[in-house]
Amino acid sequence: MSCKSETIVIVDDEQEIADLLEVYLKNESYVVRKFYNPLDALACIEKEPVSLAILDVMMPEIDGFSLCQKIRQKHLFPIIMLTAKIADIDKIQGLTLGADDYIVKPFNPLEVVARVKTQLRRYKQYNTNQSDPTAEPAEYDEKGLYICPASHKCTLNGVVLPLTPFEFNILWYLCKNHGRVVSAEELFETVWGERFFESNNNTVMAHIARIREKMSEPARKPKYIKTVWGVGYTIE
């Protein structure tokens, strides 16, 4: 069973779907905050701690992409997008704006619960402040970029980078392997812990783009994360 302190926010203007997810998540002992209006959800997120959010894409007033972007301005908890859209470009847009996962309607509610558990487990893993005392201390500090997994701190020229757990882990893996080209397959299987398929390349690309954006990297001549076309990514 899940820890009762973990609060899940559901935002979907389709009441039946929101109600269904609420039942399944409460059965796993999560605290559920359910909203049919994105503005009400945003107000809640600003007032109380949230562990994860499930956002529908197609909503009035503020769509799920815009809501995701607003949340990411202040918060790093996992976000799962829920939508009837199936085009790759929509998935890439959601991931680029800071979403961590994407589920297409119609869905099996048990799959959503499983995805929630996976995202929360990874978030805790990547944000823990406790390091293995037997492990060799590791950090990267070069050309103004500093990243340390033990403290989960990442700065660029002294300014903190607001990275999501996936973004942090991608950047750390590249820094840890600086000077070596890391393939999208290796990045995905290391960071996500799942088998790589060709479609997952878009997921990696979207996260790399988001990291570069936060680092204010020029698209054509990035200083830090460089693309080796047809091979992968590297930090020299």
C-alpha positions, 0 to 999 in steps of 0.5 A: 500500500502507498504512504497516505501522505502522498497527495495526487491531484487529478485534473479532468473536465470529464467527471466520469474519468476523474471519478474513476481515477479517484476510486482506484487511487484511493484504493491504494491509500493515496490522498486524492484532490480531484478537480474538473477546473484547471484554475481550481487545481492550480490554486490547490497546488499553490496551497498544499504539498502535492506528490504527483499530478494527472492532467487532462490535455483538452480542458476549457480555460487552460489546457493541460499543456499550459497548466503543466507549464505553469506548474513547472515554473515552481514545482518539480513533482511528477506530472502525467498527461492524460489525453485522447491525442495520439500524435507523436508531436503532442507527446513531444510537446507535453514532454518538452513542457515538463511532463514525465509520462503520457497516457492515451485515452481510453486507458486501463485505470490499473495502468494509470495506478502502476504509472503513478507508483513508478513515477513516485518511486523514481522521484523519491530515488532521484531526490533523496539526500542520502548517499551510499556511504560506501560509494565514492563521492562524485560530482561534476564541476566544469565550465560553470556547470556544477552537478552533484547527485548526493545533494541533488544540486545543479547550478550553472554559473552559480544559478540553480537549474530547476531540473525535473528528476528525469532531467537531472538524471540525464544531465548527471549521466552525461556529465559522469560520462563526459568525453564519451558519446552516449546513445539515446538507447543507453540514456533511456534504459539507464534513466527510465530503467525500461527497454528501449524502442525506436519511439522512445528516441522522441522522449529522450530528444524532448528531455534534452531539448528541455534541459538545453532550454533551461541552460539557455543553450543556443540550438545550433551551437550548444556549449554543453550538451552536444549532439553527435548525429546518428550516434547520441549525446555528449558533454566534452 
